[in-house]
Amino acid sequence: MKKIFMLTSLLTAGLVTSCSESFLDVRPQGVASLQQLSNKNGVNALLIGAYSLLDGIGSGTTDWHAAVSNWVYGGVASDDAYKGTDASDQPEITGIERYEVQPGFVHMRGKWRHVYDAISRCNEVIQTVALASDMTDAEKTLVIAQARFLRGHYHFEAKKMWNMVPYIDDKIYKATDPNSTKVPNNKDIWPNIADDFKFAVENLPETQVQKGRATKFAAMAFLAKTYLFQRKYAEAKPLLEGIVNSGKYRLVDYLDNFRAATNNNAESIFEVQFSVNDGTNGNNGNAGETLNWPYFSGAPGGGCCGFYQPSLNLVNAFKTDANGLPLLNTFNDTDLKSDQGLKITDPYTPDMQTPVDPRLDHTVGRRGIPFLDWGPMPGVTWVRDQVYAGPYTGKKWMYFKSEEGTNTHSTNKRRVANNYRMIRYAHVLLWLAEVETEVGSLEKAREYVNMIRKRAQTSMPVSMVDGKPAANYLVNEYPAGSPAFASKAEAWKAVRHEERLEFAMEGHRFFDLVRWGVAAETISQYLSVESKKRAYLNGAAFTKGKHEYFPLPVDEINNSYLDGKPTLVQNPGY
């Protein structure tokens, strides 16, 4: 199923217009009326419009404000990544990275507009399907289940960003009344989100003909995630086990989760669809990552713009000990060797001694290590300003050189058809490890973590031209009796570390730290070390009780006035 960038464009062709007795009564051109949409085709078009905002593009905001990966809010705001590029480029993102975000930042309003535009589309689907006379009750229920699944997801995005946000359903929303959505943000909306996903679980099929449509198992995963964010582990467990016991999903080679050629594979539970060279000038490609490409014109993407660079802390986290196990407590004591400070003409040989998890080089571009099929990454020429933001570049959204022109747009090479795997089977297994850790079943938690580590062990390592491994790759499963699972506290540390490695640079990290309740301690420790390596982080500080959530956009508070008072209340500390 392809993204529809402008729904009105889809509906313009074939619409019937009529003359009015009054010259003032003129129907807008190119805009479908409610009567024209109240049928099976119109409803499906509206539903596709609701799906189309999954990638965050098309709601009138800058592409990267609402990128599906949340790279600004979930990546740069965490210990996984720097803003990247140079000091003068997009200074607002530096403010987010330094925990100096302000309610007036356009990155706040951009994300807000995206989620609530998307929610309005979902509500319009539900309102319109009730009027369609050419649909059976079963067909209507299926449409409503998908719309409620999407509505749950978009509210989830708002909830994890700002915590106290308004819930807008089809009974509240009225397209003709701008005051209808001026709802106070004084209630916890987790129950509303859960109800949307429960309806989807009960009414969606296990499989869909069209790729990208929500399924029963996708709804189960989102409902389980909703419970995990509330630390309701007992409620999440049967949902996650139901997905495992279905037998429909399995782990695939790690790299296959980040290749356009292997979109919608057996590990994917729900992924956002991208396409290129489909007549939309690249608008259906992954526009949200458009800034996050190597800087040099000869690199993937054609050169621009050097944002979203992996942190030294993240790269260090992939180091292992002599037994192939993570250095849970000491990984950041020293930095893995890099070409930081070297010129392109300076000789450089990657570290072949320090053991590292092979997922490192499927996640991070490092000088001297093969970058997909582009050959060894040349280092400094691919990085905009090494002194400012370090020597590394991200990798998971890139494309193979052999796919250029096929899985990339013909002219805009940064618009690619590499889908974003929003929830994959690895999430389910590691969420189950969380559940088992919390209830004290540490051996079972170890088993789930080891399933992920075994896949890392057997997945294809990055190789040099001569076929030899590009680094000293060493990853093993935790043995029985491992100290990492000797206590609940240690097991939690191991599970959280595994989730970081598995989903690094996928935009989940900040929100995971918050839901685990360890954001303040983790980020404060990160800043205490990283500020000595990145000068612009000097003086940055995370305030517990404030920075777990972002400030509500000031424009939205100003727009919320009803009867002389704002209905939206700002988050504490802002």
C-alpha positions in Angstrom: 0.0 0.0 0.0 1.5 3.2 -1.1 1.5 6.5 0.7 -1.0 9.1 -0.6 0.6 12.5 0.0 -2.5 14.7 -0.7 -5.8 13.1 -0.4 -7.6 15.8 -2.4 -5.4 15.0 -5.3 -6.6 11.4 -5.2 -10.2 12.4 -5.1 -10.3 15.2 -7.7 -10.5 13.0 -10.8 -14.1 12.0 -11.6 -15.8 14.2 -9.1 -19.2 15.5 -10.2 -19.9 19.2 -9.8 -23.1 21.1 -10.2 -24.2 24.7 -10.6 -26.0 26.5 -7.8 -28.8 28.9 -8.2 -26.7 31.4 -6.2 -23.3 32.5 -7.5 -22.2 32.6 -3.9 -22.9 28.9 -3.4 -19.8 27.5 -5.2 -18.3 24.2 -4.3 -14.5 24.3 -3.8 -12.6 22.9 -6.7 -10.6 19.7 -6.1 -12.2 19.0 -2.7 -14.5 16.1 -2.1 -17.7 16.6 -0.2 -19.0 14.3 2.6 -21.6 12.9 0.2 -19.0 12.0 -2.4 -16.9 10.2 0.3 -19.7 8.3 1.9 -19.2 5.1 0.0 -16.8 2.2 -0.1 -14.3 3.9 -2.4 -14.4 7.3 -0.5 -14.0 5.6 2.9 -11.1 3.6 1.7 -9.5 6.8 0.3 -9.9 8.5 3.7 -8.4 5.5 5.4 -5.4 5.5 3.2 -5.1 9.2 4.0 -4.9 8.3 7.7 -2.3 5.6 7.0 -0.3 8.1 4.9 0.6 10.2 7.9 2.4 7.3 9.6 5.7 8.6 8.2 5.0 12.0 9.7 5.0 13.7 6.3 2.0 15.5 4.7 0.5 17.5 7.6 2.0 20.8 6.6 5.1 20.6 8.7 8.8 20.4 7.9 9.7 16.8 6.9 11.9 15.9 9.9 9.8 17.4 12.6 7.6 14.3 12.6 9.8 11.7 11.0 8.5 8.2 11.7 11.8 7.3 13.4 11.5 10.2 15.9 15.3 10.7 15.4 15.2 14.2 16.9 13.1 13.4 20.0 14.0 9.7 20.5 17.6 9.7 19.3 19.3 13.1 19.6 17.5 13.7 22.9 19.1 10.5 24.3 22.6 9.1 24.7 22.5 7.4 21.3 23.3 10.3 19.0 24.4 13.9 18.5 22.5 16.4 16.4 25.5 16.1 14.0 26.4 18.4 11.1 27.9 21.7 12.4 27.2 24.2 15.1 25.2 26.7 13.0 22.8 24.2 11.4 19.4 23.8 13.0 20.3 25.2 16.4 16.8 24.3 17.8 17.9 20.6 17.7 21.0 21.6 19.7 18.6 23.1 22.2 16.7 19.7 22.4 20.0 17.9 22.7 21.2 20.1 25.6 17.8 19.9 27.4 17.1 23.6 26.8 14.0 23.1 24.6 11.5 25.9 24.7 7.7 25.9 24.1 8.2 28.2 21.1 10.4 25.7 19.2 9.0 24.9 15.8 10.0 21.3 16.4 7.4 21.1 19.2 4.5 22.5 17.1 5.6 20.5 14.1 5.2 17.2 15.9 2.0 18.3 17.6 0.4 19.4 14.3 1.4 16.0 12.8 -0.2 13.8 15.4 -3.4 15.8 15.7 -3.8 16.2 12.0 -3.5 12.4 11.8 -6.0 11.9 14.6 -8.5 14.1 12.7 -8.1 11.9 9.7 -8.8 8.8 11.7 -11.9 10.4 13.2 -13.2 11.5 9.7 -12.9 7.9 8.6 -15.0 6.6 11.5 -17.6 9.4 11.0 -17.9 8.8 7.2 -18.0 5.0 7.3 -21.3 5.3 9.2 -22.9 7.0 6.2 -21.8 4.6 3.6 -24.7 2.6 2.3 -22.7 0.3 0.0 -20.7 -1.4 2.7 -21.7 -4.4 4.9 -21.5 -4.2 8.6 -18.4 -6.4 8.5 -16.6 -4.1 6.0 -17.5 -1.1 8.2 -16.1 -2.8 11.3 -12.9 -3.6 9.6 -12.4 0.0 8.5 -13.2 1.3 12.0 -10.8 -1.2 13.5 -8.0 0.1 11.3 -8.9 3.7 12.0 -8.9 3.1 15.7 -5.6 1.3 15.5 -4.1 4.4 13.8 -5.8 6.7 16.2 -4.3 4.8 19.1 -0.9 5.0 17.6 -1.1 8.8 16.9 -2.3 9.5 20.5 0.5 7.2 21.7 3.0 9.4 19.9 1.5 12.5 21.6 1.4 10.8 25.0 5.0 9.8 25.1 6.1 13.2 23.9 4.1 15.4 26.3 2.4 13.1 28.8 -0.7 15.2 29.5 -2.4 15.6 26.2 -6.0 15.8 25.0 -7.7 12.7 23.6 -9.9 13.5 20.6 -12.2 10.9 19.4 -14.9 10.8 16.7 -17.6 11.9 19.1 -15.6 15.1 20.1 -14.2 16.0 16.7 -16.3 18.2 14.4 -14.5 19.3 11.2 -16.8 22.4 10.9 -16.3 23.5 14.5 -12.7 24.5 15.5 -13.7 24.8 19.1 -14.7 21.1 19.2 -11.1 20.0 19.8 -10.3 22.5 22.5 -10.3 19.7 25.1 -8.4 20.1 28.4 -5.3 18.0 28.9 -6.1 17.2 32.5 -6.7 13.5 32.2 -4.4 10.5 31.7 -5.3 9.2 28.2 -3.6 5.7 28.5 -7.1 4.1 29.0 -8.4 5.7 25.8 -5.4 4.6 23.9 -5.7 1.1 25.3 -9.4 1.0 24.3 -8.6 1.9 20.7 -6.0 -0.9 20.5 -8.4 -3.4 22.2 -11.0 -2.7 19.6 -8.4 -3.3 16.9 -7.3 -6.6 18.5 -10.9 -7.8 18.6 -11.8 -6.8 15.0 -8.7 -7.0 12.8 -7.7 -10.1 10.9 -4.5 -11.9 11.5 -3.3 -11.1 8.0 -4.0 -8.4 5.4 -3.8 -8.7 1.7 -2.1 -5.3 1.3 1.2 -4.8 3.0 1.2 -2.1 5.6 -2.3 -2.6 6.8 -2.8 -3.2 10.5 -3.4 -6.7 11.7 -4.6 -8.3 14.9 -1.0 -9.1 15.9 0.1 -5.5 15.3 -2.7 -4.3 17.5 -1.7 -6.8 20.2 1.9 -5.6 20.1 0.8 -1.9 20.3 -1.6 -2.8 23.2 1.3 -4.6 25.0 3.5 -1.6 24.4 0.8 0.7 25.9 0.9 -1.5 29.0 4.7 -1.5 29.2 4.7 2.3 29.2 2.5 2.1 32.3 4.6 -0.7 33.7 1.6 -3.0 33.7 3.7 -6.1 33.0 1.0 -8.7 33.9 -1.4 -7.2 31.3 1.3 -7.1 28.6 2.5 -10.7 29.1 -0.4 -12.7 27.5 -0.5 -10.4 24.5 3.2 -10.8 23.9 3.1 -14.5 24.4 0.1 -14.7 22.0 2.3 -13.2 19.3 5.1 -15.7 20.0 2.7 -18.6 20.1 1.1 -17.7 16.8 4.1 -19.0 15.0 3.7 -16.2 12.4 7.0 -14.4 13.1 10.7 -15.2 13.4 14.0 -13.5 13.6 15.7 -12.9 10.3 19.3 -11.9 9.5 19.8 -8.6 11.3 20.7 -6.7 8.2 17.4 -7.7 6.5 15.6 -5.4 8.9 17.2 -2.4 7.2 17.1 -3.3 3.5 14.5 -2.2 0.9 15.0 -5.6 -0.8 13.7 -7.3 2.4 10.8 -5.1 3.3 7.9 -6.8 5.1 9.9 -9.8 6.1 9.1 -12.5 8.6 10.3 -10.4 11.5 8.1 -7.4 10.7 5.0 -7.0 12.9 4.2 -3.5 11.7 6.2 -1.4 9.4 5.7 1.9 7.6 5.7 1.6 3.8 7.8 3.7 1.5 8.0 3.7 -2.3 9.9 5.6 -5.0 9.7 6.2 -8.7 5.9 5.9 -8.5 5.0 9.3 -10.0 5.0 11.2 -6.8 8.4 12.9 -7.3 9.9 10.9 -4.3 7.2 12.1 -1.9 6.4 8.5 -0.9 10.0 7.8 0.0 11.4 8.2 3.5 11.5 12.0 3.6 11.8 12.1 7.4 15.5 11.0 7.2 16.3 13.5 4.4 19.0 15.3 6.6 20.6 12.2 7.9 23.0 11.3 5.1 26.8 11.5 4.8 28.0 14.9 3.7 30.2 14.0 0.8 28.6 14.0 -2.7 30.1 10.6 -3.5 28.4 9.0 -0.5 25.0 7.4 -0.3 22.3 10.0 -0.8 24.4 12.2 -3.0 25.7 14.4 -0.2 23.7 16.1 2.5 23.4 16.9 5.3 25.4 15.2 8.0 22.8 15.1 10.8 22.1 12.4 13.4 25.5 11.1 14.1 26.0 8.2 16.6 27.6 9.2 19.9 30.9 7.8 21.2 28.9 6.4 24.1 26.7 4.4 21.8 29.6 3.0 19.8 31.4 2.1 23.1 28.3 0.2 24.2 28.9 -2.4 21.4 32.2 -3.5 22.9 32.3 -7.0 24.5 34.6 -8.8 26.8 36.7 -11.8 26.0 33.7 -14.1 26.4 31.6 -12.1 23.9 29.4 -10.5 26.6 28.5 -6.8 27.0 30.6 -4.6 29.3 27.5 -3.6 31.2 29.3 -1.4 33.8 32.6 -0.4 32.1 31.8 -0.1 28.4 32.3 3.7 28.4 35.6 3.8 30.4 37.6 4.1 27.1 36.6 5.0 23.6 36.8 2.5 20.7 39.5 3.6 18.3 38.3 6.0 15.6 39.8 8.4 13.1 38.8 11.4 15.2 41.1 14.3 14.4 42.8 12.6 11.5 42.9 13.9 7.9 41.8 11.8 5.0 45.4 11.6 3.9 46.5 10.3 7.3 47.1 6.5 7.5 44.4 4.7 9.5 43.7 1.1 10.3 40.5 0.1 12.2 40.9 -1.6 15.6 41.1 -5.3 15.0 41.8 -6.2 18.6 38.9 -5.0 20.7 36.0 -7.4 20.6 32.8 -5.8 19.3 29.2 -6.9 18.7 28.7 -7.3 14.9 25.5 -5.2 15.2 27.8 -2.2 15.6 28.8 -2.2 11.9 25.2 -2.7 10.7 24.3 0.4 12.8 27.3 2.8 12.5 29.5 3.9 9.6 33.2 3.8 10.7 36.3 4.7 8.8 37.9 1.7 7.1 34.9 -0.6 7.6 32.8 -1.5 4.6 29.7 0.6 4.3 27.1 -1.8 2.8 28.4 -2.3 -0.8 30.0 1.1 -1.1 33.4 -0.1 0.0 35.3 1.0 3.1 33.9 4.2 4.5 36.5 6.9 3.8 36.0 8.7 7.1 36.4 12.5 7.4 35.0 13.3 3.9 31.7 11.7 4.8 31.4 13.7 8.0 30.6 17.4 8.0 32.5 18.4 11.1 34.4 15.7 13.1 35.6 18.2 15.7 32.0 19.2 16.4 30.1 15.9 16.3 32.5 13.1 16.0 33.6 10.6 13.4 30.6 8.4 12.9 27.5 8.3 10.7 24.2 6.4 10.9 23.5 3.5 8.6 20.1 1.7 9.1 18.1 3.9 6.7 20.8 3.9 3.9 20.6 2.0 0.7 23.0 -0.4 -1.2 24.8 1.2 -4.0 23.6 -1.6 -6.2 20.0 -0.5 -5.5 20.5 3.1 -6.6 17.8 4.2 -9.0 15.7 1.2 -8.1 15.1 1.6 -4.3 16.0 5.3 -4.5 14.2 8.1 -6.3 15.7 8.8 -9.7 16.8 12.3 -8.9 16.4 12.7 -5.1 18.6 9.8 -3.8 17.7 10.6 -0.2 14.2 9.5 -0.8 14.3 5.7 -0.5 12.0 2.8 -0.4 13.6 1.3 2.7 10.6 0.8 5.0 10.7 1.7 8.7 10.1 -1.4 10.9 8.1 0.2 13.7 7.6 -3.0 15.6 9.4 -6.2 14.9 9.6 -9.6 16.5 12.8 -8.7 18.3 10.7 -6.0 20.2 8.3 -8.7 21.4 11.1 -11.0 22.6 12.9 -8.3 24.5 9.6 -6.9 25.9 9.0 -10.4 27.2 12.4 -10.3 28.8 11.4 -7.1 30.6 8.2 -8.8 31.8 10.0 -11.9 33.1 12.6 -9.7 34.8 10.0 -7.7 36.6 8.2 -10.7 37.9 11.4 -12.4 38.9 11.6 -15.1 36.3 15.3 -14.3 35.6 16.1 -17.5 33.8 13.3 -17.0 31.4 14.4 -13.4 30.8 17.9 -14.7 30.0 16.4 -17.1 27.5 14.6 -14.3 25.6 17.7 -12.1 25.6 19.8 -15.0 24.4 17.5 -15.5 21.4 18.4 -11.9 20.3 22.1 -12.5 21.0 22.1 -15.8 19.1 20.7 -14.0 16.1 23.5 -11.4 16.4 26.0 -14.2 16.6 24.7 -15.9 13.5 23.8 -12.9 11.3 26.2 -12.0 8.5 29.1 -10.0 9.8 30.6 -7.1 7.9 33.4 -8.4 5.7 36.4 -6.8 4.0 37.0 -7.3 0.2 39.1 -10.4 0.9 36.2 -11.9 2.8 37.7 -11.6 6.3 35.7 -10.0 9.1 36.1 -6.3 9.2 36.6 -6.3 13.0 37.1 -8.6 15.9 33.4 -9.6 16.1 32.6 -11.5 19.2 29.1 -12.0 20.7 27.9 -14.9 22.7 24.8 -15.8 24.7 24.7 -15.3 28.5 25.6 -18.7 30.1 23.5 -20.3 32.8 24.5 -18.8 36.2 25.7 -15.6 34.6 26.1 -12.7 37.1 24.1 -10.6 34.7 21.0 -12.5 35.7 21.9 -13.2 39.3 19.5 -10.5 40.6 16.6 -8.5 39.4 18.6 -5.3 39.3 21.4 -6.9 37.2 18.9 -8.5 34.9 17.2 -5.2 34.2 20.6 -3.8 33.4 21.3 -6.6 30.9 17.8 -6.4 29.3 18.0 -2.6 28.9 21.5 -2.8 27.4 20.3 -5.5 24.9 17.4 -3.3 23.8 19.8 -0.4 23.3 22.1 -2.5 21.0 19.3 -4.1 19.1 17.3 -0.9 18.3 20.1 1.7 18.3 19.5 4.7 16.1 15.9 3.7 15.5 14.4 6.5 17.6 13.3 4.5 20.6 16.0 5.2 23.2 14.9 8.4 24.9 11.3 7.1 25.3 12.6 3.8 26.6 14.8 5.5 29.2 11.7 7.5 30.4 9.4 4.5 30.6 12.0 2.6 32.5 12.3 5.4 35.0 16.1 5.8 34.5 16.3 8.8 32.1 17.7 11.3 34.7 20.5 9.0 36.0 21.4 7.7 32.5 21.5 11.0 30.7 23.2 12.8 33.6 26.0 10.2 33.6 26.2 10.4 29.8 26.5 14.2 29.9 29.2 14.2 32.6 31.5 12.2 30.3 30.3 13.4 26.8 30.6 17.1 27.6 34.4 16.6 27.9 34.4 15.2 24.3 31.8 17.5 22.6 32.5 21.1 23.7 28.9 22.2 22.8 27.5 19.9 25.5 29.5 21.6 28.2 27.0 22.9 30.8 24.1 20.8 29.5 21.9 19.3 32.3 18.9 17.0 32.5 16.4 18.0 35.2 14.5 15.1 36.8 10.8 15.8 36.9 11.0 18.1 33.9 12.9 16.8 31.0 11.2 13.4 30.8 8.6 15.2 28.7 8.8 18.0 26.2 7.0 21.4 26.5 3.6 21.8 24.9 3.9 24.2 21.9 3.1 27.7 23.0 1.1 28.3 19.8 -1.2 25.4 20.7 -1.8 26.7 24.2 -2.6 30.1 22.7 -4.9 28.6 20.2 -6.7 26.6 22.9 -8.5 29.5 24.5 -12.2 29.0 25.1 -14.3 31.4 27.0 -11.3 33.5 27.7 -9.1 30.7 29.2 -6.7 28.2 27.7 -7.8 24.6 27.8 -4.2 23.4 27.6 -1.9 23.6 30.5 1.9 23.6 30.1 4.0 20.8 31.5 5.9 21.4 34.8 9.1 23.4 34.7 8.5 25.1 31.3 
